[in-house]
Amino acid sequence: MTIGNSVAAPSPLQRAGDPQHGEPGPATRDAPFQPVMALSFRLLLKRALYLVAILLLPGALTAVALLWWLDRRRIMRNSPRPND
């Protein structure tokens, strides 16, 4: 809407179909079908990797500490004593 050299703000009816104001325009509503399976498989894979990381990382850190402690114990037990 142009009145002389000024530009009037669009009415609420004009803004309703405007993609910048929340509701998608006609071009996006009629967009071609995108494969949902590819998107959901990627999301599933991402979530599975997060779950594996959450479950395995604390266990791996605990195992490393436990193995270090057991190794230090073995070394201390088998070391020769000076007066034996």
N, C-alpha and C positions, 0 to 999 in steps of 0.2 A: 504494500500500500504506500503510494507516494503522493503526497500532497505538496505540490510546488517543489521546493528544494528540501523539504523535511521528510523524514521517513517515520511513519507511525509504527508503533509496536504491533506485532501480530495479535490477532484476537485469540481467545482460548480455543475456538474451533479450528483455527489455522495451526495452532500449536499442538493439537491432539495427535496429528499424524506426523509430526516432526520428530525424527529420531534423536535430536539433541535434547528434547524435553520429555524423555522417559518412555513413551510408547513407540514401538518400532513403526517405521513407515511401510508403505505397501511393498517396496522392493524387498525388504527383509522378511516380511511375512510370507511372501511367495517365493522365497529362496529355494533352490533345488534341495532335495533330500540328501543329507550327509549321512554316511555310514555310522550308526551309533555303536556298532560292535567294536570298531577300531578304537573309538574313544574310551569305551568302557573297559576294553582289555588293557589299554595303557594305564588307565586309572587303577584297575585291579592289580596290575604288576607293580605300580608305584606303592600302593598300600601294602602289598605283600612284602616288598623290600623294606619298608619302614618297620613292619611287624618283626621281620627277621632280625633287623638291626637292634630293635628294642629288646628282643628276647635273647639274642646271642651275645651282644656286647657286654652286658654285666657279667654273664657267665664266663666269658673269655677272660675278663679282667680278674675275676675271682680265681679262676684256674691258674692264671699266671702267678698271682701272689701265692697261692697254695703250693705250686711246684717250686717256686723260689724258696719258700720256707722249708719244704721237705729236702731240697738239695742242700741247703745250708746245714740242716740237722744231720744229714748223712755225712757231710764233710767234717763237721765237728766231732761226730762219733768215731769216725775211722781215722782221725789224725793221730799219729804216734805221739805218745807222751814222752817228755824228755828223759825221765828217770826209769823207763821200763826196760 
